[in-house]
Amino acid sequence: MKPICILALMLVLAPLDGFAGTLPAKPNIIVVMPDDLHYGDYGCLGNPVLQTPSVDAFMKQSLLFTQFHVSPTCSPCRAALMSGRHEFKNGVTHTILERERMSLDTTTMPQMLKTAGYKTGIFGKWHLGDEEAYRPESRGFDEVYIHGAGGIGQTFPGSCGDAPDNTNIDPTLWHNGTFVKTKGYCTDLFFDQSIKWMDAKREAKQSFFAYVSLNAAHGPHVVPDEYCKNYVGKPNISEGLAKYLGMVENIDTNFGKMLAKLKEWDIEENTLVIYIGTDNGGGISRSLFNAGLNGGKNSVTQGGTLSPTFFRWPAGGIPAGMTCNALSAHLDLFPTLAEITGATMTEKMQEQAEGRSLLPLLKDPSADWADRTLVHHTGRWKNGGVADAKYSKAAIQNSRFSLVENKSLYDLKADPGETTNVIEDHPEVVTQLRAAYDKWWNDVQPLLVNEDVTPPTINPFQELYYQQFGGSPSESDLARMAGRSSKAAPAKSSANEERAERRRKAKAAAKIGN
C-alpha cells in the first residue's frame, strides 16, 4: 500500500503546470476537522433535521470527495493525517494507554510545511501524546491552543488525559507551553483563537497552515443551552441527541464565521480550505440518519471510515460545485500539500509517505486514478494482544470490494450499505485482497513501538497542571493507576532521565522543519 510515484516527489517539488497555467503563489492552508460526526450529519448530504447552512453553502463552492476514508477512531486518524502513512506505522494502535503516542521517528505535516516557509498552528484536539516530546509544540507547530487527551475532561491515571475536572464550557487549555483558564464554549474558543492567529499571519504577509481539529462533537455532550434550542423537544430526539446536534450546528456556525473572515481579509482566493467532515464514523446521530451506511465509530465498515471531504481553492482552479468519486484517504493530504507548496521532501519523507497526491483530481475530478487498496483496522486490542488481532476489526478494500475480518466480502458498488456477503462469488478478489493484507500486516509489525510502554506515574498533562496551579492527583487516581499497570512505576531518577531523553529527541525532531 505504497503507491506514491517517486518522480512526483522530488527532493524539491516545483509547482506544477495545470489548472489555469502555473499554480499561483503558495496558498494559505486551513484544515478543519470535527470529531465523531457521521457521514450524513450535514443538511447538504441528506440529513433531515440538522441545520448546517455554512457547510451547505461551502459544498457549492468546493469539490466534494465522496469516497474519502479516515481511520475508525480518533488518535489513529490524526496520526495518519499528520504523517501520510497508516497509523500503525506511527505506532498508534489505540487512543489511550500510551498507544496513542505518534512515533518520534515520524515527520509531521507541519514539519514538512515549515520547509516551504509556512507558520503552523493547531487549535483544538491533538491526541497524539501528552508528554513533552510528543506534544504538538515538539512536532512542528508554532502556535498551540489545545486540550489534552481525546476529549475535554477525559482523564486516565498515568495515561493520556486532560486537565483535571475540565469541561467544554470555560475549559482550561494548553496555550504555547502554559495552561490558560478560559471563558466561553470550547468550539467558539478554538475558532476564535485560530482566526486571531491567522489574522496576525496575514498582517505579517506570512503563509500559514491552520489545523482546526475540534473537540466537538465528541462526548461528553456538554453545550450551552442556546446552541441546541433548535432540537430540544423535537420528535425522536432525546436530550442527549439534541445536545449533540447543537454541537454540530455550532461547528457549522463557527465555520461560516471563519470563511467570512477570509473574505473580509481578501485572502479567500488563495487560501486552500479543506473541510474533513469527520475524523471517524459517528455514533449517537446514526439513529436519526445513517446515510445508508453500515457501522460507525470503532467499525471498519464504510460507516466507520467514510468522511465527506471538501476542497476549496479558487486561485488554484479547483472546480466548484462538483464531486469526485475516486478512492482517496487522509493519507493523501501529506503528499498533496507537499506538491502544492513545493515543500522539501527528504528521502525519509518520501519513504514515509504512502498516500497519493490528489492534485490531478483537484484539477480534474474525473482524471485517471489507478485502483488501490486501503487498510482499516480499529486496533484497540488489550495490551500484549497484537498477535491475536490480525483480522479482528480489520478490513482491506479497493474501489469496489471490501474484505471485512477476512470472512465477509462486500461489493461496494452494488451494495454500499454492506448487507450481503458475496465472498463465495469472487474467489479471485478474495485471494488478491488477502495477499495484500498479509503483506501489510507483516510490514507494520516492526513499527508497533508503543506495545510495551511503562506508563508514567502521573498523567503528564495533569502533572503540568499541578505544577502550575498546585494540588496533586487523588489517592483514588493513583490506586486506579496501580491497578491498571502490571509494571512497577520507574524510580523518580529514572523518570527524570526518561524525560530528559524525550526532550532531546523532541528537539532533534523539531529541527526537521525549522
C-alpha positions in Angstrom: 0.0 0.0 0.0 2.7 2.5 -1.1 1.6 3.9 -4.5 3.5 7.2 -4.4 5.3 7.9 -7.6 8.8 9.0 -6.5 9.1 11.1 -9.6 6.2 13.2 -8.3 8.0 13.8 -5.1 11.5 15.0 -5.9 13.6 16.4 -3.2 12.4 19.9 -4.0 8.9 19.8 -5.5 8.5 22.6 -8.1 5.0 23.9 -8.6 3.3 22.0 -11.4 1.7 23.4 -14.6 -2.0 22.8 -14.6 -5.3 24.4 -13.5 -5.1 27.8 -15.3 -1.4 27.7 -16.3 1.1 27.7 -13.4 -0.1 27.2 -9.9 -0.3 30.6 -8.0 1.9 31.6 -5.1 1.8 29.3 -2.1 -1.7 29.3 -0.7 -2.6 29.7 2.9 -3.9 26.3 4.1 -6.7 25.6 6.6 -7.7 22.1 7.6 -10.9 21.9 9.7 -11.9 18.5 11.1 -14.8 17.9 13.6 -14.8 14.9 15.9 -17.1 11.9 15.9 -19.6 13.1 13.3 -21.3 10.7 10.9 -21.1 10.9 7.1 -24.6 12.2 6.9 -24.5 14.8 9.6 -24.9 17.6 7.1 -28.0 19.1 5.5 -26.4 19.1 2.1 -25.8 15.3 2.4 -29.4 14.5 3.2 -29.8 14.9 7.0 -33.5 15.7 7.6 -33.0 17.6 10.8 -29.5 19.1 11.2 -29.1 22.7 10.1 -25.7 23.3 8.5 -26.1 26.3 6.2 -22.3 27.1 6.2 -21.2 23.7 5.0 -24.2 23.5 2.6 -23.0 26.8 1.0 -19.4 25.6 1.1 -20.3 22.5 -0.8 -21.4 24.7 -3.8 -18.1 26.5 -3.7 -15.9 23.4 -3.4 -15.0 20.0 -4.7 -16.5 17.2 -2.6 -14.7 13.8 -2.4 -17.4 11.3 -1.7 -15.1 8.2 -1.2 -12.6 9.8 1.1 -11.6 7.5 4.0 -10.3 8.2 7.5 -9.5 5.8 10.4 -12.1 4.2 12.6 -11.1 6.2 15.8 -9.5 9.4 16.9 -5.8 9.1 17.5 -5.2 6.7 14.6 -6.9 9.2 12.2 -4.8 12.1 13.4 -1.6 10.0 13.2 -2.3 9.1 9.6 -3.3 12.6 8.6 -0.2 14.1 10.1 2.2 11.7 8.5 0.8 10.4 5.2 1.1 6.8 6.4 -1.1 4.3 8.1 -1.4 5.0 11.9 0.1 1.6 12.9 3.3 2.6 11.1 3.5 5.5 13.5 3.0 3.1 16.5 -0.6 4.4 17.1 -2.9 1.4 17.8 -5.2 2.9 20.5 -6.5 6.2 21.9 -5.1 5.6 25.4 -2.5 3.6 27.4 0.4 5.4 25.7 -0.5 3.7 22.5 -1.9 7.0 21.2 1.7 8.4 21.0 2.9 9.2 17.5 6.4 7.7 17.0 9.2 10.3 17.4 10.6 8.9 14.2 7.6 10.3 12.3 8.0 13.5 10.3 4.8 15.5 10.6 2.8 17.6 8.2 3.7 20.9 9.9 7.4 19.9 9.9 7.1 19.3 6.2 5.3 22.6 5.5 7.8 24.6 7.5 10.4 23.6 4.9 8.3 25.7 2.5 8.2 28.7 4.8 4.9 28.2 6.5 3.9 29.2 10.0 1.9 26.5 11.6 -0.9 26.4 14.2 -3.1 23.8 15.9 -6.4 24.7 17.6 -8.4 22.0 19.4 -7.5 18.4 19.7 -4.0 16.8 19.3 -4.4 13.4 20.9 -1.0 12.0 19.8 0.8 12.1 23.1 0.7 14.4 26.1 4.3 14.0 27.2 6.7 16.8 26.2 8.4 15.0 23.4 5.1 14.1 21.8 3.2 17.4 22.2 2.5 19.5 19.1 5.0 22.2 20.1 7.6 19.5 19.7 6.2 18.2 16.4 6.4 21.3 14.2 3.6 23.6 15.4 4.4 27.2 16.2 1.1 28.1 17.7 -0.5 25.6 20.1 -4.0 26.0 21.6 -5.3 22.6 22.7 -6.9 20.4 25.3 -5.4 17.1 26.4 -6.4 13.5 25.7 -9.2 12.5 23.4 -11.9 14.7 24.8 -12.2 17.7 27.1 -12.4 16.3 30.7 -11.2 12.8 29.7 -8.6 11.5 32.1 -6.8 8.2 32.5 -4.5 8.0 35.5 -0.9 7.8 34.3 -2.0 7.6 30.6 -3.2 10.3 28.2 -5.5 12.8 29.9 -6.8 16.3 30.1 -6.5 19.0 32.8 -8.3 17.9 36.0 -12.1 18.5 36.1 -12.2 20.1 32.7 -15.3 20.7 30.7 -16.4 22.1 27.3 -17.7 25.3 29.0 -14.9 27.6 30.3 -12.2 24.9 29.7 -8.6 25.0 30.8 -6.5 24.9 27.7 -2.8 24.5 26.9 -1.5 27.6 25.1 2.1 27.7 23.9 3.6 26.0 27.0 1.2 27.1 29.7 -2.3 26.4 30.9 -4.9 29.2 30.5 -8.3 29.2 32.2 -10.7 30.5 29.6 -14.3 31.8 29.4 -16.6 30.5 26.7 -17.6 27.4 24.8 -14.7 25.2 23.5 -15.6 25.3 19.8 -16.1 29.1 19.9 -12.7 29.4 21.6 -10.8 27.2 19.2 -12.2 29.0 16.1 -11.7 32.5 17.7 -8.1 31.7 18.5 -7.4 30.3 15.1 -9.0 33.5 13.5 -6.9 35.7 15.7 -3.7 33.9 14.8 -4.5 33.8 11.1 -5.2 37.5 11.1 -1.7 38.1 12.6 0.0 36.0 10.0 -2.0 37.8 7.3 -0.9 41.2 8.6 2.7 39.9 8.5 2.2 38.6 5.0 3.2 35.2 6.2 1.9 32.0 4.6 0.2 29.9 7.3 -1.2 26.4 7.9 -4.0 26.3 10.4 -5.1 22.9 11.7 -8.5 23.4 13.4 -9.0 20.0 14.9 -12.1 20.2 17.0 -13.2 18.5 20.2 -16.9 18.7 19.2 -19.0 16.7 18.8 -17.0 14.2 20.9 -18.7 13.2 24.2 -19.4 14.2 26.8 -22.1 16.3 25.1 -21.8 19.4 27.2 -23.0 22.5 25.3 -24.7 25.8 26.3 -28.5 25.6 26.0 -28.8 28.3 23.3 -26.8 26.1 20.9 -29.3 23.2 20.9 -32.6 25.1 21.1 -33.4 24.1 17.5 -33.6 20.4 18.5 -34.9 20.1 22.1 -38.3 18.6 22.2 -38.4 17.5 18.5 -39.8 14.1 17.7 -37.4 11.2 18.1 -34.7 13.5 19.6 -33.6 12.7 23.1 -31.9 15.3 25.3 -28.5 13.8 24.6 -29.1 13.8 20.9 -30.3 17.4 21.0 -27.1 18.4 22.6 -25.0 16.6 20.1 -26.9 18.2 17.2 -26.4 21.6 18.8 -22.7 20.9 19.0 -22.7 20.2 15.2 -24.7 23.2 14.4 -22.3 25.4 16.4 -19.4 23.9 14.4 -21.2 25.0 11.3 -21.8 28.5 12.6 -18.2 28.9 13.5 -17.0 27.5 10.2 -19.1 30.1 8.4 -17.6 32.9 10.6 -14.1 31.8 9.7 -15.0 31.7 5.9 -16.5 35.2 6.3 -13.2 36.4 7.8 -11.2 35.1 4.8 -13.5 37.1 2.5 -13.3 40.2 4.6 -9.5 39.9 4.7 -9.4 39.5 0.9 -7.4 36.2 1.1 -10.1 33.6 0.3 -9.0 33.3 -3.4 -5.6 32.0 -2.5 -6.5 30.1 0.7 -6.9 26.3 0.4 -9.7 25.3 2.8 -10.0 21.6 3.4 -13.1 20.5 5.4 -12.8 16.9 6.6 -16.4 16.0 7.6 -15.4 13.7 10.4 -12.3 12.1 11.9 -14.1 8.7 12.0 -17.6 7.3 11.9 -20.2 8.8 14.2 -22.3 7.3 16.9 -25.3 8.9 18.6 -26.7 10.5 15.4 -26.9 7.3 13.4 -30.4 6.6 14.8 -31.6 9.8 13.2 -29.9 9.4 9.8 -27.1 6.9 8.8 -26.7 8.0 5.1 -27.3 4.4 4.0 -24.0 3.2 5.6 -23.3 0.3 7.8 -21.5 0.9 11.1 -20.0 3.9 12.8 -17.1 4.8 15.1 -14.9 1.8 16.0 -16.1 -0.2 13.0 -14.3 -0.9 9.7 -17.3 -1.0 7.5 -17.9 2.1 5.4 -19.9 3.9 8.1 -16.8 3.8 10.3 -14.3 5.2 7.8 -16.1 7.3 5.1 -15.8 11.1 5.6 -17.2 13.7 3.2 -14.2 15.9 2.4 -14.4 19.3 0.7 -11.6 21.3 -1.1 -11.9 24.9 -2.0 -9.1 26.9 -3.6 -10.4 29.4 -6.2 -7.0 30.7 -7.2 -5.8 27.1 -7.7 -8.6 26.4 -10.0 -10.3 23.7 -8.0 -13.8 23.3 -9.7 -16.7 24.4 -7.6 -19.9 22.5 -7.0 -18.5 19.2 -8.3 -17.9 15.8 -6.8 -15.0 13.3 -7.1 -15.7 9.6 -6.5 -12.1 8.4 -6.6 -10.9 6.2 -3.7 -8.9 8.6 -1.5 -7.9 9.0 2.1 -6.4 11.1 4.8 -3.1 9.6 3.9 -3.2 11.6 0.7 -3.1 15.1 2.2 0.6 14.9 3.2 1.9 14.4 -0.4 -0.9 16.7 -1.8 0.2 19.6 0.3 3.9 18.9 -0.3 3.3 19.1 -4.1 1.2 22.2 -3.9 3.6 24.1 -1.6 6.9 23.0 -3.1 8.0 21.6 0.3 11.3 19.9 0.6 10.6 16.1 0.6 13.7 14.4 2.1 14.4 10.8 1.3 13.0 9.9 4.7 9.7 11.8 4.0 9.4 10.1 0.6 9.8 6.7 2.2 7.4 7.5 5.0 4.5 8.9 2.9 2.4 6.2 1.3 -0.6 8.3 0.2 -1.0 9.8 -3.3 -1.1 13.4 -4.3 -4.7 14.4 -5.0 -3.5 17.3 -7.3 -4.6 15.6 -10.6 -8.1 15.1 -9.1 -8.2 18.6 -7.8 -7.5 19.7 -11.3 -9.9 17.3 -13.0 -12.2 15.2 -10.7 -12.6 12.6 -13.5 -8.9 12.2 -14.2 -7.5 8.7 -14.5 -6.9 7.3 -11.0 -5.4 3.8 -10.7 -7.2 1.5 -8.3 -5.6 0.9 -4.9 -6.1 -0.8 -1.6 -6.7 0.8 1.8 -6.5 -1.0 5.1 -8.8 -0.1 8.0 -8.1 -1.5 11.5 -9.7 -0.4 14.7 -6.7 -1.7 16.8 -7.6 -1.3 20.5 -6.6 -4.8 21.4 -5.6 -5.4 25.0 -2.0 -4.7 25.9 0.1 -7.6 24.7 -2.7 -8.9 22.4 -1.4 -7.9 19.0 -0.7 -11.5 17.9 -4.4 -12.3 18.1 -5.6 -9.1 16.5 -4.7 -9.6 12.8 -8.2 -10.0 11.5 -10.3 -8.6 14.4 -12.0 -5.4 13.4 -9.9 -5.2 10.2 -10.8 -4.6 6.6 -9.0 -4.1 3.3 -10.7 -2.6 0.3 -10.3 -1.4 -3.2 -12.7 0.9 -5.1 -15.2 -1.9 -5.5 -14.8 -4.6 -2.8 -14.2 -4.6 0.9 -13.0 -7.8 2.7 -14.0 -7.5 6.4 -12.4 -9.5 9.1 -11.2 -12.0 6.5 -14.6 -13.6 6.2 -17.1 -11.1 4.6 -16.7 -9.6 1.1 -19.0 -6.7 0.1 -19.5 -5.3 -3.3 -19.5 -1.6 -2.5 -20.7 -0.6 -5.9 -23.8 -2.7 -5.8 -24.2 -2.8 -2.1 -22.8 0.4 -0.4 -24.6 -0.5 2.8 -22.7 -3.8 3.0 -25.7 -6.0 3.6 -24.8 -9.0 1.5 -21.7 -11.2 1.9 -20.5 -12.2 -1.6 -17.3 -13.9 -0.6 -18.3 -17.2 -2.4 -18.8 -15.3 -5.7 -15.4 -13.7 -6.1 -12.6 -16.1 -5.0 -10.0 -14.3 -7.1 -10.8 -11.0 -5.4 -10.6 -12.6 -2.0 -7.2 -14.1 -2.8 -5.8 -10.8 -4.0 -7.1 -8.8 -1.0 -5.9 -11.4 1.5 -2.4 -11.4 0.0 -2.2 -7.6 0.1 -3.5 -7.6 3.7 -1.0 -10.3 4.8 1.9 -8.2 3.4 0.6 -5.1 5.1 0.3 -6.8 8.5 3.8 -8.2 8.3 5.1 -4.7 7.3 3.6 -3.0 10.3 4.9 -5.3 13.0 8.4 -3.8 13.4 6.8 -0.3 13.7 4.4 -1.1 16.6 6.6 0.8 19.1 4.1 1.5 21.8 3.0 -2.0 22.6 5.3 -2.4 25.7 5.4 1.0 27.3 5.6 1.6 31.1 3.0 4.3 31.9 4.2 7.4 33.8 3.1 7.5 37.5 1.1 10.7 37.0 -0.8 11.7 33.9 1.7 14.1 32.1 -0.9 16.8 31.4 -2.2 16.7 34.9 1.4 16.8 36.3 1.9 20.1 34.4 -1.4 21.4 35.7 -0.4 20.7 39.3 3.0 22.3 38.8 1.3 25.5 37.6 -1.7 25.7 39.9 -0.8 23.4 42.8 -2.5 20.3 44.0 -2.0 16.7 43.3 -3.8 13.6 41.9 -6.2 12.0 44.3 -5.4 8.7 46.1 -8.1 7.0 44.1 -6.5 8.1 40.8 -3.2 6.7 41.9 -4.8 3.5 43.1 -6.5 3.1 39.7 -3.1 3.7 38.1 -1.5 1.0 40.2 -4.3 -1.4 39.3 -4.1 -0.7 35.6 -0.4 -1.3 35.2 1.1 -4.6 35.7 4.6 -3.0 35.8 6.1 -1.0 38.6 6.5 2.7 38.0 10.0 3.8 37.3 12.0 5.3 40.1 12.0 9.1 40.2 15.5 9.4 39.0 14.8 7.1 36.1 11.6 9.0 35.2 13.7 12.2 35.1 16.2 10.6 32.8 13.4 9.4 30.6 12.0 13.0 30.4 15.4 14.4 29.5 15.9 11.9 26.8 12.4 12.7 25.4 13.2 16.4 25.4 16.4 15.7 23.4 14.5 13.6 20.9 11.8 16.2 20.6 14.3 19.0 19.9 16.1 16.9 17.3 12.8 16.0 15.6 11.6 19.6 15.6 14.7 20.7 13.7 13.4 18.9 10.6 11.0 21.8 9.9 12.8 24.7 11.5 
